[in-house]
């Protein structure tokens, strides 16, 4: 957690990753017909042809699965390419051995064990692919594609972490892609000179433009790995889910993905939390002012001078303990191009991408925590500040007369509010935006056991069903990490990853042998519990609490 965060009132600050955002360049045309020839790859040593050259893979964590590591999908972002749209990758001759993870993009790694940190480089736009051996490039046999965007808070943001291992989902019939994109100042800097240089009046969102480039690469090349370019699911958690949310509005990735999975995903567009979570954004003018302050702080007066700085200089100064807030705040940007309009405006103008959506949140986020402490006085002050003349109504619904009760009732409120906010987003997607595609929401309740030392982004023990806890189970890759998994964890992971594999294949998580997961109905406020149980549950603990929280959220005057 950022030491400046206050978990009592700032709710999800400590959960949110810095956001880069939305996308770039134009849609590419149709799939290269040269990939239509029927072949099968029964061995990782079988060369696969991409538009840049031939690659071979290496055996993945599970038998029968091949992983291709570190394939460039765009050129280096160093020097003149820094803070520019991603450029095409260089071609190569011969066969490239894709058996080593590619570099991660520059970021702070202080406090992370050296053996957990990959090489850092601005030549970091690379991706990884898991596919079943023997998969075919014949069009009728192509497999659905699952593209995953990592989350995080400035550091430990790279695609090769074991928690993102795609072998299990590949074994369940998907072709899985993870990729690296620019983060922090490299992924989000907006500046008046950059806005002028770009030719569309805005800047920032370089990480999301990387995402578009990755999706374009997938469109052109994934059939050669057995993947169907017409069945692509774009998925991510926290910071990553904000990219998915933005690309559901942006025109830059239309047709490049066909379903959306947002883990720790969306909020109702008038939810005040959007002011400080990963899914939020800054108006272009504010982001450019931050960029101007950044240039001053870095001692640079021109873009040429900014691009001449080393990556280490930028990382060291931006993340220094005494770094000023002005000039070091990098997140999503409402730039009018990558993110062309606000979330609310997209809903009201009915320009939200009409595709199947699976989204949800976790029990111990949104400020809720099993270790939360709060005094009655602080709880009452929160109620007065948040709900104003309706504070008494709130306290009647969530009463507390002791400090222990105050913490418990705050947790109850935070959990209800999160589910209600997600449900209201779903009603906007279906009713306001008039979309016909289904929405499936979840509420994750299971606590991963122990602590995972293989993944520097994972929190320590005692934080409950924390922000991102469901990742292991969505991927079903418990084999790759060192938590003390139980038979119950393996059963939960198998069931949960089956839901994900079904959604990737069909846009519907339901399938044989799985507890029914109801599609969102705007007249029935509920979600689907995943984890400790697999069954529908109400959006709030009582109809009265739902009505109160719905009224509170709908009464907000700020629309994001």
FIZA-492218 format. One line per 4 residues: number of its first residue (from 0); their letters; for each residue x, y, z of C-alpha. Coordinates in nm, 4 decimals, padded with zeros to 6 digits. Layout:
N
NUM> A> X Y Z; ...
This chain:
560
0> XXXX> 00.0000 00.0000 00.0000; 00.1122 00.3499 -00.0743; 00.1925 00.4997 00.2689; -00.0074 00.8062 00.1735
4> XXXX> -00.3228 00.5962 00.1340; -00.5787 00.5917 00.4142; -00.7642 00.2595 00.3952; -01.0508 00.3845 00.6064
8> XXXX> -01.1688 00.6459 00.3610; -00.9662 00.6089 00.0423; -01.1306 00.2749 -00.0187; -00.9482 00.1228 -00.3127
12> XXXX> -00.6357 00.3351 -00.3600; -00.4189 00.0553 -00.2328; -00.5843 -00.1844 -00.4737; -00.5489 00.0108 -00.7931
16> XXXX> -00.2629 -00.0208 -01.0325; -00.1422 00.2803 -01.2240; -00.3267 00.2815 -01.5463; -00.1817 00.3305 -01.8810
20> XXXX> -00.4627 00.3207 -02.1262; -00.6268 00.2858 -02.4523; -00.5083 00.2006 -02.7958; -00.3568 00.3147 -03.1097
24> XXXX> -00.3166 00.2895 -03.4811; -00.5660 00.1718 -03.7354; -00.7250 -00.1691 -03.7628; -00.5375 -00.4064 -03.9833
28> XXXX> -00.7088 -00.5988 -04.2555; -00.7968 -00.9595 -04.2765; -00.5954 -01.2603 -04.1711; -00.3046 -01.3556 -04.3931
32> XXXX> -00.4345 -01.6358 -04.6124; -00.0938 -01.7951 -04.6000; -00.1730 -01.9242 -04.2510; -00.4697 -02.1249 -04.3750
36> XXXX> -00.2688 -02.4236 -04.4857; -00.3408 -02.7233 -04.2679; -00.0510 -02.8173 -04.0434; -00.0170 -02.9650 -03.6986
40> XXXX> 00.2521 -02.9090 -03.4439; 00.3168 -03.2153 -03.2350; 00.6528 -03.0906 -03.1132; 00.7804 -02.7583 -02.9750
44> XXXX> 01.0644 -02.7868 -03.2268; 00.8235 -02.7518 -03.5194; 00.8821 -02.4033 -03.6700; 00.5805 -02.1731 -03.6833
48> XXXX> 00.5776 -01.8932 -03.9359; 00.4905 -01.5408 -03.8223; 00.5023 -01.2319 -04.0409; 00.8422 -01.1490 -03.8869
52> XXXX> 00.9955 -01.4947 -03.9245; 00.9948 -01.8525 -03.8041; 00.9795 -01.9430 -03.4339; 01.0045 -02.2588 -03.2305
56> XXXX> 00.8718 -02.3036 -02.8800; 00.9532 -02.5026 -02.5716; 00.7563 -02.7490 -02.3558; 00.5203 -02.5728 -02.1143
60> XXXX> 00.4399 -02.6629 -01.7549; 00.1826 -02.9271 -01.8541; 00.2292 -03.2183 -02.0946; 00.1123 -03.1624 -02.4487
64> XXXX> 00.1337 -02.7823 -02.4276; 00.3930 -02.5689 -02.6047; 00.4851 -02.2174 -02.4969; 00.6457 -01.9593 -02.7248
68> XXXX> 00.8236 -01.6976 -02.5160; 00.9290 -01.3415 -02.5843; 00.8116 -01.2990 -02.9450; 00.8437 -00.9303 -03.0469
72> XXXX> 00.5129 -00.7785 -03.1526; 00.6527 -00.4261 -03.1953; 00.9865 -00.2483 -03.2141; 01.1911 -00.1070 -02.9285
76> XXXX> 01.0370 00.1988 -02.7604; 01.3747 00.3540 -02.6807; 01.5113 00.6811 -02.8181; 01.2921 00.8386 -03.0870
80> XXXX> 01.0211 00.5736 -03.0309; 00.9731 00.6702 -02.6660; 00.6211 00.8138 -02.6183; 00.5242 00.7272 -02.9725
84> XXXX> 00.2786 00.4754 -03.1110; 00.4335 00.1274 -03.1286; 00.6235 00.0584 -03.4490; 00.6368 -00.2722 -03.6443
88> XXXX> 00.8852 -00.5309 -03.5189; 01.1990 -00.6134 -03.7142; 01.2019 -00.9328 -03.9170; 01.4616 -01.2055 -03.8721
92> XXXX> 01.6157 -01.4755 -04.0859; 01.6320 -01.8388 -03.9915; 01.4445 -01.9819 -03.6953; 01.4113 -01.7855 -03.3720
96> XXXX> 01.4094 -01.9964 -03.0559; 01.1231 -01.8577 -02.8484; 01.2360 -02.0359 -02.5328; 01.3257 -01.7401 -02.3082
100> XXXX> 01.0971 -01.4799 -02.1524; 01.1394 -01.1376 -02.3048; 01.2482 -00.8277 -02.1131; 00.9987 -00.6383 -01.9001
104> XXXX> 00.9417 -00.2682 -01.9521; 01.1292 -00.0187 -01.7277; 00.9800 00.0141 -01.3775; 01.0907 00.0251 -01.0153
108> XXXX> 01.1911 -00.3112 -00.8678; 01.3207 -00.2007 -00.5285; 01.2334 -00.4559 -00.2636; 01.1877 -00.7412 -00.5100
112> XXXX> 01.4353 -01.0300 -00.4925; 01.6768 -01.0178 -00.7833; 01.5915 -01.3703 -00.8970; 01.2281 -01.2645 -00.9409
116> XXXX> 01.3098 -00.9713 -01.1714; 01.3448 -01.0235 -01.5485; 01.5758 -00.8073 -01.7584; 01.4397 -00.4541 -01.7927
120> XXXX> 01.4596 -00.2791 -02.1276; 01.2708 -00.0358 -02.3447; 01.2845 -00.3100 -02.6079; 01.0079 -00.4837 -02.4155
124> XXXX> 00.7083 -00.5169 -02.6470; 00.7002 -00.8959 -02.6594; 00.4390 -01.1631 -02.6030; 00.4057 -01.5260 -02.4982
128> XXXX> 00.1766 -01.7922 -02.6453; 00.0570 -02.1235 -02.4967; -00.1049 -02.3690 -02.7360; -00.1870 -02.7376 -02.7365
132> XXXX> 00.0452 -02.9626 -02.9304; -00.1316 -03.0955 -03.2363; -00.3563 -02.7914 -03.2713; -00.4405 -02.7243 -03.6328
136> XXXX> -00.4382 -02.4158 -03.8510; -00.7375 -02.5428 -04.0496; -01.0083 -02.2808 -04.0072; -01.2657 -02.5273 -03.8742
140> XXXX> -01.0254 -02.6432 -03.6021; -00.8999 -02.3084 -03.4758; -00.9198 -02.2548 -03.1002; -01.0487 -01.9517 -02.9091
144> XXXX> -00.7850 -01.7025 -02.7972; -00.7439 -01.5625 -02.4451; -00.5337 -01.2435 -02.4214; -00.4361 -01.1425 -02.0671
148> XXXX> -00.3275 -00.7973 -01.9418; -00.1386 -00.7866 -01.6132; -00.2250 -00.5557 -01.3253; -00.0124 -00.3960 -01.0587
152> XXXX> 00.0890 -00.0755 -00.8914; 00.3937 00.0595 -01.0777; 00.6160 -00.2440 -01.0143; 00.6092 -00.6209 -01.0721
156> XXXX> 00.4237 -00.5589 -01.3975; 00.5391 -00.8191 -01.6471; 00.3775 -01.1046 -01.8350; 00.6128 -01.3874 -01.7408
160> XXXX> 00.5115 -01.4201 -01.3757; 00.4054 -01.7760 -01.2848; 00.0614 -01.6500 -01.1832; -00.0058 -01.5781 -01.5523
164> XXXX> 00.1042 -01.9200 -01.6795; -00.1413 -02.0237 -01.9517; -00.0779 -02.3974 -01.9790; -00.3945 -02.5081 -01.7981
168> XXXX> -00.6273 -02.2913 -02.0063; -00.4466 -02.4146 -02.3169; -00.5107 -02.7702 -02.2008; -00.8800 -02.6740 -02.1768
172> XXXX> -00.8868 -02.5676 -02.5387; -00.7740 -02.2038 -02.5543; -00.4707 -02.0402 -02.7115; -00.3382 -01.8115 -02.4362
176> XXXX> -00.1422 -01.4908 -02.4959; 00.0239 -01.2671 -02.2381; 00.2243 -00.9605 -02.3350; 00.4359 -00.6784 -02.1952
180> XXXX> 00.3388 -00.3151 -02.2411; 00.4806 00.0174 -02.1284; 00.3966 00.1247 -01.7728; 00.4336 00.4286 -01.5478
184> XXXX> 00.5841 00.7388 -01.7077; 00.6731 00.5386 -02.0189; 00.3184 00.4138 -02.0603; 00.1171 00.7206 -01.9635
188> XXXX> 00.3018 01.0490 -02.0132; 00.0896 01.3217 -02.1697; 00.2499 01.6511 -02.2683; 00.1416 01.9437 -02.4900
192> XXXX> 00.4329 01.8803 -02.7281; 00.3417 01.5126 -02.7534; -00.0202 01.6049 -02.8239; 00.0947 01.8349 -03.1020
196> XXXX> 00.3388 01.5793 -03.2407; 00.0873 01.2963 -03.2520; -00.1469 01.4589 -03.4990; -00.4720 01.3795 -03.3186
200> XXXX> -00.4672 01.6422 -03.0455; -00.3974 01.4153 -02.7492; -00.1241 01.2090 -02.5856; -00.0674 00.9545 -02.3133
204> XXXX> -00.2182 00.6047 -02.3074; 00.0928 00.4503 -02.4660; 00.0398 00.1222 -02.2807; -00.3046 00.0804 -02.4309
208> XXXX> -00.1681 00.1647 -02.7735; 00.0761 -00.1211 -02.7140; -00.2277 -00.3376 -02.6419; -00.3776 -00.2483 -02.9778
212> XXXX> -00.0487 -00.3370 -03.1473; -00.0470 -00.6734 -02.9668; -00.4056 -00.7385 -03.0786; -00.3135 -00.6457 -03.4348
216> XXXX> -00.0202 -00.8889 -03.4218; -00.2559 -01.1569 -03.2924; -00.5010 -01.0839 -03.5720; -00.2297 -01.1393 -03.8327
220> XXXX> -00.0443 -01.4313 -03.6752; -00.2424 -01.6309 -03.4202; -00.3920 -01.8790 -03.6696; -00.0408 -02.0125 -03.7265
224> XXXX> -00.0468 -02.1172 -03.3586; -00.3932 -02.2731 -03.3866; -00.5836 -01.9673 -03.2604; -00.9016 -01.8240 -03.4073
228> XXXX> -00.8663 -01.4499 -03.4817; -01.2472 -01.4258 -03.4831; -01.2789 -01.5504 -03.1232; -01.0491 -01.3347 -02.9124
232> XXXX> -01.1228 -01.2591 -02.5470; -00.9451 -00.9539 -02.4050; -00.8993 -00.9959 -02.0303; -00.7140 -00.8342 -01.7423
236> XXXX> -00.7239 -00.7499 -01.3754; -00.7121 -00.4097 -01.2004; -00.4831 -00.1923 -01.4153; -00.5304 -00.4484 -01.6927
240> XXXX> -00.9079 -00.4433 -01.6643; -00.8980 -00.0656 -01.7083; -00.7401 -00.1255 -02.0492; -01.0218 -00.3613 -02.1427
244> XXXX> -01.2787 -00.1071 -02.0233; -01.1214 00.1670 -02.2341; -01.0949 -00.0528 -02.5425; -01.4654 -00.1286 -02.5141
248> XXXX> -01.5143 00.2432 -02.5849; -01.2256 00.3152 -02.8203; -01.2663 00.2591 -03.1929; -00.9024 00.1594 -03.2297
252> XXXX> -00.9494 -00.2056 -03.1400; -01.2939 -00.2747 -03.2861; -01.2997 -00.6148 -03.4481; -00.9763 -00.7211 -03.2799
256> XXXX> -01.1492 -00.8816 -02.9799; -01.4925 -01.0325 -02.9353; -01.5454 -01.0855 -02.5615; -01.4265 -00.8990 -02.2521
260> XXXX> -01.3249 -01.0318 -01.9105; -01.2598 -00.7655 -01.6471; -01.1252 -00.9027 -01.3194; -01.1606 -00.6495 -01.0386
264> XXXX> -01.3209 -00.4736 -01.3207; -01.5850 -00.2109 -01.3644; -01.7768 00.0360 -01.1489; -02.0995 00.2203 -01.2085
268> XXXX> -01.9980 00.5316 -01.3994; -02.1060 00.7667 -01.1183; -01.9309 00.5675 -00.8446; -01.6997 00.8102 -00.6573
272> XXXX> -01.4409 00.5307 -00.6396; -01.3611 00.5948 -01.0045; -01.1848 00.9100 -00.8930; -00.8965 00.7108 -00.7482
276> XXXX> -00.8920 00.3507 -00.8735; -00.7132 00.1976 -01.1704; -01.0175 00.2395 -01.3904; -01.0243 00.6158 -01.3486
280> XXXX> -00.8678 00.8739 -01.5766; -00.7467 01.2325 -01.5911; -00.8763 01.4912 -01.8371; -00.6216 01.5722 -02.1055
284> XXXX> -00.5468 01.9207 -01.9693; -00.4666 01.7828 -01.6226; -00.2517 01.5044 -01.7678; -00.0622 01.7518 -01.9866
288> XXXX> -00.0031 01.9771 -01.6844; 00.1424 01.6762 -01.5033; 00.3614 01.6088 -01.8072; 00.4866 01.9668 -01.8124
292> XXXX> 00.5743 01.9387 -01.4434; 00.7476 01.6073 -01.5166; 00.9692 01.7702 -01.7799; 01.0618 02.0469 -01.5374
296> XXXX> 01.1376 01.7944 -01.2638; 01.3562 01.5961 -01.5038; 01.5421 01.9117 -01.6115; 01.4378 01.8818 -01.9747
300> XXXX> 01.2919 02.1596 -02.1879; 01.2222 01.9689 -02.5122; 01.1005 01.6270 -02.6215; 01.4449 01.5608 -02.7621
304> XXXX> 01.5958 01.6155 -02.4176; 01.3291 01.3985 -02.2527; 01.3971 01.1195 -02.4995; 01.7709 01.1484 -02.4360
308> XXXX> 01.7258 01.0634 -02.0688; 01.8065 00.7065 -01.9756; 01.5266 00.4819 -01.8576; 01.7054 00.4414 -01.5245
312> XXXX> 01.7120 00.8192 -01.4741; 01.3383 00.8405 -01.5262; 01.2530 00.5468 -01.3005; 01.4886 00.6632 -01.0244
316> XXXX> 01.3544 01.0184 -01.0136; 00.9845 00.9424 -01.0623; 00.9793 00.6835 -00.7843; 01.2197 00.8560 -00.5452
320> XXXX> 01.0783 00.8815 -00.1907; 01.0887 01.2606 -00.2082; 00.9498 01.2911 -00.5619; 00.6883 01.5659 -00.5904
324> XXXX> 00.3286 01.4659 -00.6594; 00.3125 01.7145 -00.9469; 00.4907 01.5559 -01.2385; 00.4886 01.1961 -01.1156
328> XXXX> 00.1206 01.0998 -01.1380; 00.0678 00.8803 -01.4426; -00.2629 00.7174 -01.5253; -00.5256 00.6827 -01.7937
332> XXXX> -00.6029 00.9930 -01.9974; -00.9316 01.1126 -02.1449; -00.7411 01.2204 -02.4546; -01.0240 01.2279 -02.7087
336> XXXX> -00.8517 00.9727 -02.9298; -00.7559 00.6514 -02.7512; -01.0257 00.7176 -02.4933; -01.2556 00.9354 -02.7043
340> XXXX> -01.5238 01.0030 -02.4444; -01.6099 00.9373 -02.0823; -01.7550 00.6058 -01.9656; -02.0924 00.7692 -01.9059
344> XXXX> -02.0946 00.9409 -02.2445; -02.0119 00.6108 -02.4143; -02.3081 00.4471 -02.2429; -02.5473 00.7307 -02.3215
348> XXXX> -02.4347 00.7585 -02.6836; -02.4617 00.3805 -02.7199; -02.1078 00.3459 -02.8483; -01.9991 00.0912 -02.5857
352> XXXX> -01.8763 -00.2223 -02.7659; -02.1628 -00.4731 -02.7724; -01.9833 -00.7967 -02.6813; -02.0266 -01.0560 -02.4035
356> XXXX> -01.8777 -00.9368 -02.0736; -01.7658 -01.1276 -01.7635; -01.6683 -00.9057 -01.4730; -01.6550 -00.9024 -01.0954
360> XXXX> -01.4816 -00.8144 -00.7744; -01.3428 -00.9636 -00.4560; -01.4694 -00.9829 -00.1011; -01.1690 -00.8111 00.0559
364> XXXX> -01.1157 -00.5081 -00.1654; -01.2943 -00.1739 -00.1964; -01.1549 -00.0954 00.1494; -01.2839 -00.4160 00.3089
368> XXXX> -01.0265 -00.6251 00.4926; -01.0319 -00.8973 00.7598; -00.7672 -00.6978 00.9486; -00.9486 -00.3640 00.9339
372> XXXX> -00.9638 -00.1623 01.2565; -01.1913 00.1373 01.3033; -01.3274 00.3367 01.5914; -01.6936 00.4201 01.6298
376> XXXX> -01.6077 00.7888 01.6031; -01.4190 00.7369 01.2768; -01.7035 00.5259 01.1407; -01.9608 00.7908 01.2247
380> XXXX> -01.7409 01.0584 01.0706; -01.7136 00.8503 00.7530; -02.0930 00.8200 00.7409; -02.1420 01.1943 00.7835
384> XXXX> -01.8809 01.2840 00.5210; -01.9967 01.0276 00.2674; -02.3741 01.0305 00.3010; -02.4488 01.3781 00.4388
388> XXXX> -02.8126 01.4126 00.5408; -02.8624 01.0401 00.4803; -02.5955 00.9393 00.7334; -02.8610 00.8394 00.9862
392> XXXX> -03.0211 00.6083 00.7310; -02.6821 00.4512 00.6617; -02.6109 00.3985 01.0308; -02.9527 00.2421 01.0796
396> XXXX> -02.8756 -00.0104 00.8068; -02.5172 -00.0689 00.9223; -02.5302 00.0032 01.2988; -02.2200 -00.0023 01.5201
400> XXXX> -02.1838 00.0751 01.8900; -01.8321 -00.0652 01.9443; -01.5056 -00.0369 01.7546; -01.5274 -00.4035 01.6578
404> XXXX> -01.8765 -00.3518 01.5215; -01.7599 -00.0405 01.3351; -01.4951 -00.2389 01.1463; -01.7392 -00.5208 01.0749
408> XXXX> -02.0105 -00.2897 00.9486; -01.7700 -00.0909 00.7344; -01.6621 -00.4176 00.5722; -02.0262 -00.5134 00.5200
412> XXXX> -02.0970 -00.1777 00.3595; -01.7872 -00.1869 00.1362; -01.8719 -00.5357 00.0105; -02.2340 -00.4462 -00.0591
416> XXXX> -02.1364 -00.1228 -00.2328; -01.8920 -00.3030 -00.4617; -02.1513 -00.5560 -00.5757; -02.4188 -00.2908 -00.6210
420> XXXX> -02.1825 -00.0721 -00.8240; -02.0914 -00.3607 -01.0540; -02.4571 -00.4553 -01.0977; -02.5483 -00.0969 -01.1845
424> XXXX> -02.2709 -00.0933 -01.4461; -02.4327 -00.4022 -01.5937; -02.7696 -00.2285 -01.6066; -02.6038 00.0631 -01.7871
428> XXXX> -02.4452 -00.1735 -02.0388; -02.7775 -00.3438 -02.1087; -03.0367 -00.0670 -02.0605; -02.8602 00.2674 -02.1148
432> XXXX> -02.6291 00.1501 -02.3926; -02.9015 -00.0812 -02.5282; -02.6569 -00.3663 -02.5789; -02.7900 -00.7150 -02.6403
436> XXXX> -02.4828 -00.9155 -02.5436; -02.4900 -01.0967 -02.2092; -02.3180 -00.9788 -01.8906; -02.2022 -01.2192 -01.6196
440> XXXX> -02.0857 -01.0808 -01.2841; -01.9043 -01.2576 -01.0003; -01.8086 -01.2083 -00.6373; -01.4870 -01.3880 -00.5364
444> XXXX> -01.4827 -01.5166 -00.1764; -01.2051 -01.7759 -00.1426; -00.8807 -01.6944 00.0406; -00.5651 -01.8395 -00.1194
448> XXXX> -00.3670 -02.0272 00.1465; -00.0291 -01.9129 00.2724; 00.1908 -01.6748 00.0747; 00.3295 -01.6966 -00.2765
452> XXXX> 00.7002 -01.6179 -00.2842; 00.7231 -01.6759 -00.6598; 00.5196 -01.3656 -00.7403; 00.6395 -01.0304 -00.6067
456> XXXX> 00.3026 -00.8684 -00.6669; 00.1124 -01.0963 -00.4290; 00.0416 -00.9605 -00.0787; 00.1420 -01.1235 00.2470
460> XXXX> -00.0795 -01.3465 00.4599; -00.3873 -01.2209 00.6400; -00.5468 -01.0053 00.3720; -00.8360 -01.2376 00.2935
464> XXXX> -00.9899 -01.2750 -00.0517; -00.7766 -00.9850 -00.1676; -00.7690 -00.7808 -00.4860; -00.6561 -01.0243 -00.7535
468> XXXX> -00.6830 -01.3414 -00.5449; -00.8934 -01.5058 -00.8149; -00.6115 -01.4955 -01.0747; -00.4699 -01.8336 -00.9747
472> XXXX> -00.8101 -01.9941 -01.0049; -00.9096 -01.8220 -01.3290; -00.5918 -01.9578 -01.4890; -00.6079 -02.2826 -01.2901
476> XXXX> -00.2283 -02.2783 -01.2665; -00.1728 -02.3764 -00.9027; 00.1095 -02.6025 -01.0254; 00.3334 -02.3031 -01.0918
480> XXXX> 00.3409 -02.1413 -00.7479; 00.4477 -02.2389 -00.3993; 00.1392 -02.1731 -00.1867; 00.0290 -02.4685 00.0315
484> XXXX> -00.2596 -02.5585 -00.1969; -00.5197 -02.8030 -00.0701; -00.7460 -03.0442 -00.2534; -01.0232 -02.7864 -00.2124
488> XXXX> -00.8088 -02.5243 -00.3886; -00.7484 -02.7585 -00.6797; -01.1196 -02.8316 -00.7085; -01.2024 -02.4600 -00.7005
492> XXXX> -00.9355 -02.3878 -00.9617; -01.0613 -02.6609 -01.1941; -01.4197 -02.5367 -01.1727; -01.3299 -02.1683 -01.2059
496> XXXX> -01.0908 -02.2140 -01.4982; -01.3596 -02.4227 -01.6709; -01.5964 -02.1251 -01.6453; -01.3248 -01.9070 -01.8005
500> XXXX> -01.2486 -02.1572 -02.0783; -01.6204 -02.1789 -02.1622; -01.6558 -01.8012 -02.1747; -01.3513 -01.7724 -02.3990
504> XXXX> -01.4944 -02.0339 -02.6344; -01.8580 -01.9237 -02.6483; -01.9163 -01.5984 -02.4584; -02.1041 -01.7965 -02.1920
508> XXXX> -01.9276 -01.9403 -01.8826; -02.1819 -02.2176 -01.8330; -02.1069 -02.5746 -01.9284; -02.1609 -02.9377 -01.8440
512> XXXX> -02.1156 -03.0240 -01.4779; -02.0834 -02.6619 -01.3603; -02.3269 -02.4880 -01.1221; -02.5473 -02.2570 -01.3325
516> XXXX> -02.4201 -01.9006 -01.3608; -02.7149 -01.6710 -01.4388; -02.6843 -01.3937 -01.6913; -02.7358 -01.0447 -01.5498
520> XXXX> -03.0984 -00.9329 -01.5519; -03.1532 -00.5618 -01.4963; -03.4580 -00.6322 -01.2790; -03.2831 -00.8804 -01.0480
524> XXXX> -02.9883 -00.7348 -00.8511; -02.7596 -01.0290 -00.7924; -02.4159 -01.1671 -00.8714; -02.2549 -01.5113 -00.8802
528> XXXX> -02.0401 -01.6170 -00.5860; -01.7221 -01.7916 -00.6944; -01.4761 -01.9482 -00.4537; -01.6048 -02.0812 -00.1251
532> XXXX> -01.9412 -02.1440 -00.2909; -02.0657 -02.1430 -00.6477; -02.4150 -01.9992 -00.6430; -02.6025 -01.6734 -00.7073
536> XXXX> -02.6136 -01.4191 -00.4254; -02.7884 -01.0865 -00.3832; -02.6183 -00.7620 -00.4818; -02.6561 -00.6466 -00.1198
540> XXXX> -02.7343 -00.8216 00.2074; -03.0925 -00.6943 00.2098; -03.3344 -00.5187 -00.0254; -03.3219 -00.2122 00.1995
544> XXXX> -02.9430 -00.1937 00.1745; -02.9586 -00.2356 -00.2020; -03.2146 00.0431 -00.2337; -03.0062 00.2750 -00.0150
548> XXXX> -02.6798 00.2129 -00.2021; -02.8464 00.2330 -00.5419; -03.0009 00.5656 -00.4461; -02.6695 00.6939 -00.3125
552> XXXX> -02.4756 00.6007 -00.6271; -02.7405 00.7318 -00.8646; -02.7554 01.0621 -00.6746; -02.3896 01.1419 -00.7424
556> XXXX> -02.3378 01.4425 -00.9658; -01.9920 01.3570 -01.1017; -02.0093 01.1283 -01.4026; -01.6920 00.9519 -01.5150
